[in-house]
Amino acid sequence: MLAQNQAAPDFTSTNQSNEPVSLADFKGKKNVVLYFYPKDDTPGCTIEANDFTALATEFAANDTVVIGVSKDSCESHQAFIDKFGLKVDLLADTSGEVCEKFHVWQEKEKNGVKKMGIVRSTFIIDKQGILTEAQYGVSPDGHAQSILQKIKKM
């Protein structure tokens, strides 16, 4: 598990437009909220994406970019964005490499069945590339607002 005050793992992945996005793109320029979610267009993931979108202007006003990550394809991400009018970049980590670097690919149990999956998690990375927040197993309700409050205190 990653923890506060350590360097965030570097990554490059493609977004919904099939363009590469790297953590290094933002170093010295923007804070990054990197949130991992299990699957496009599912109830909890939709709540979280809509909440981050509703606060997009406030995040931007605080020099912060919000990026979602799941193992869905670029095409799936674009359909999710189009359906809900989302204002966040979504990275297609189809290989699971970014999920592994952030330790969010874990065994989960639902209804007594164990399987591997993405644990809903959020990381705040400052302009220097340092993790100021590492939250695993978050609930989508009210989460974006809670993260915004932490950004405002930076």
C-alpha positions as CSV (number, residue, x, y, z in Angstrom):
1,M,0.0,0.0,0.0
2,L,1.1,3.5,-0.8
3,A,1.2,6.1,2.0
4,Q,1.4,9.9,2.4
5,N,4.6,11.8,1.9
6,Q,6.2,9.3,-0.6
7,A,6.8,9.9,-4.3
8,A,3.8,8.9,-6.4
9,P,4.6,6.1,-8.9
10,D,5.1,7.5,-12.4
11,F,2.7,6.2,-15.0
12,T,1.6,6.7,-18.6
13,S,-1.7,5.4,-19.9
14,T,-4.2,6.3,-22.6
15,N,-7.2,8.4,-22.0
16,Q,-10.7,8.2,-23.6
17,S,-9.4,10.0,-26.7
18,N,-6.6,7.4,-27.0
19,E,-4.0,10.0,-26.1
20,P,-1.2,9.3,-23.7
21,V,-1.4,10.9,-20.2
22,S,1.6,10.8,-17.8
23,L,2.0,11.9,-14.2
24,A,5.1,13.8,-15.5
25,D,2.8,15.9,-17.7
26,F,1.6,17.7,-14.5
27,K,4.8,18.0,-12.4
28,G,5.5,21.5,-11.4
29,K,2.1,22.7,-12.9
30,K,-0.9,21.0,-11.3
31,N,-2.0,18.9,-8.4
32,V,-3.5,15.6,-9.5
33,V,-6.4,13.7,-8.0
34,L,-6.1,10.1,-9.3
35,Y,-9.1,8.0,-8.5
36,F,-9.5,4.3,-9.3
37,Y,-12.9,2.8,-9.8
38,P,-14.1,-0.7,-10.7
39,K,-16.2,-0.2,-13.9
40,D,-17.7,2.4,-16.2
41,D,-21.4,3.1,-16.0
42,T,-22.1,1.1,-12.8
43,P,-24.0,2.7,-9.9
44,G,-21.2,3.7,-7.5
45,C,-18.8,4.6,-10.3
46,T,-21.4,6.8,-11.9
47,I,-22.0,8.7,-8.6
48,E,-18.3,9.3,-8.1
49,A,-17.7,10.4,-11.7
50,N,-20.7,12.7,-11.6
51,D,-19.7,14.2,-8.3
52,F,-16.1,14.9,-9.5
53,T,-17.6,16.5,-12.7
54,A,-19.9,18.7,-10.6
55,L,-16.9,20.0,-8.8
56,A,-14.6,20.2,-11.8
57,T,-14.5,24.0,-11.9
58,E,-13.6,24.2,-8.2
59,F,-10.8,21.6,-8.7
60,A,-9.5,23.6,-11.7
61,A,-9.6,26.8,-9.6
62,N,-7.3,25.1,-7.1
63,D,-4.7,24.1,-9.8
64,T,-5.9,20.5,-9.7
65,V,-6.7,18.0,-12.5
66,V,-9.0,15.0,-11.8
67,I,-8.2,11.7,-13.5
68,G,-10.2,8.5,-13.2
69,V,-8.6,5.1,-13.8
70,S,-10.2,1.7,-14.5
71,K,-9.4,-1.3,-16.7
72,D,-12.1,-0.4,-19.2
73,S,-11.2,0.4,-22.8
74,C,-10.8,3.9,-24.3
75,E,-14.1,3.3,-26.2
76,S,-15.9,2.4,-23.0
77,H,-14.6,5.5,-21.3
78,Q,-15.7,7.7,-24.1
79,A,-19.2,6.2,-24.0
80,F,-19.3,6.8,-20.2
81,I,-18.2,10.4,-20.7
82,D,-20.8,11.0,-23.4
83,K,-23.7,9.4,-21.6
84,F,-23.2,11.5,-18.4
85,G,-21.4,14.6,-19.8
86,L,-18.4,13.9,-17.6
87,K,-15.6,16.5,-17.3
88,V,-12.8,14.3,-16.1
89,D,-10.1,12.4,-18.1
90,L,-10.5,8.6,-17.8
91,L,-7.5,6.4,-18.3
92,A,-7.8,3.0,-19.9
93,D,-5.5,0.8,-17.8
94,T,-6.3,-2.3,-19.7
95,S,-3.0,-4.0,-18.8
96,G,-3.5,-3.3,-15.1
97,E,-0.1,-1.7,-14.9
98,V,-1.2,1.5,-13.2
99,C,-3.5,-0.4,-10.9
100,E,-0.6,-2.6,-9.8
101,K,1.7,0.5,-9.2
102,F,-0.9,2.0,-6.9
103,H,-1.7,-1.3,-5.2
104,V,-5.5,-1.1,-6.0
105,W,-5.7,-4.5,-7.7
106,Q,-6.7,-6.6,-4.8
107,E,-8.7,-9.6,-3.8
108,K,-12.2,-8.6,-3.0
109,E,-15.1,-10.6,-1.5
110,K,-18.7,-10.2,-2.5
111,N,-21.5,-12.6,-1.4
112,G,-18.9,-15.0,-0.2
113,V,-17.1,-15.1,-3.5
114,K,-13.5,-14.0,-3.7
115,K,-12.1,-12.5,-6.9
116,M,-9.5,-9.9,-7.9
117,G,-10.7,-6.4,-8.7
118,I,-10.0,-2.7,-8.4
119,V,-10.5,-1.4,-4.8
120,R,-12.1,2.1,-5.1
121,S,-9.2,4.3,-4.1
122,T,-8.1,7.9,-4.4
123,F,-4.7,9.6,-4.3
124,I,-3.8,13.3,-4.1
125,I,-0.5,14.0,-5.7
126,D,1.0,17.5,-5.3
127,K,2.8,19.5,-7.9
128,Q,6.1,18.0,-6.8
129,G,4.8,14.5,-7.4
130,I,4.4,13.6,-3.7
131,L,1.4,11.7,-2.4
132,T,-0.4,14.0,0.1
133,E,-3.3,11.5,0.4
134,A,-3.7,7.8,-0.2
135,Q,-7.2,6.4,0.5
136,Y,-8.1,2.8,-0.1
137,G,-11.7,1.4,0.0
138,V,-13.5,4.7,-0.3
139,S,-17.3,5.1,-0.5
140,P,-18.4,7.1,-3.5
141,D,-21.1,9.2,-1.7
142,G,-19.7,12.6,-0.7
143,H,-16.1,11.5,-1.7
144,A,-15.4,14.2,-4.3
145,Q,-16.4,16.9,-1.9
146,S,-14.2,15.5,0.8
147,I,-11.2,15.4,-1.6
148,L,-11.9,19.0,-2.7
149,Q,-11.7,20.1,1.0
150,K,-8.3,18.4,1.3
151,I,-7.1,20.1,-2.0
152,K,-8.2,23.5,-0.6
153,K,-6.0,23.0,2.4
154,M,-2.9,22.4,0.4
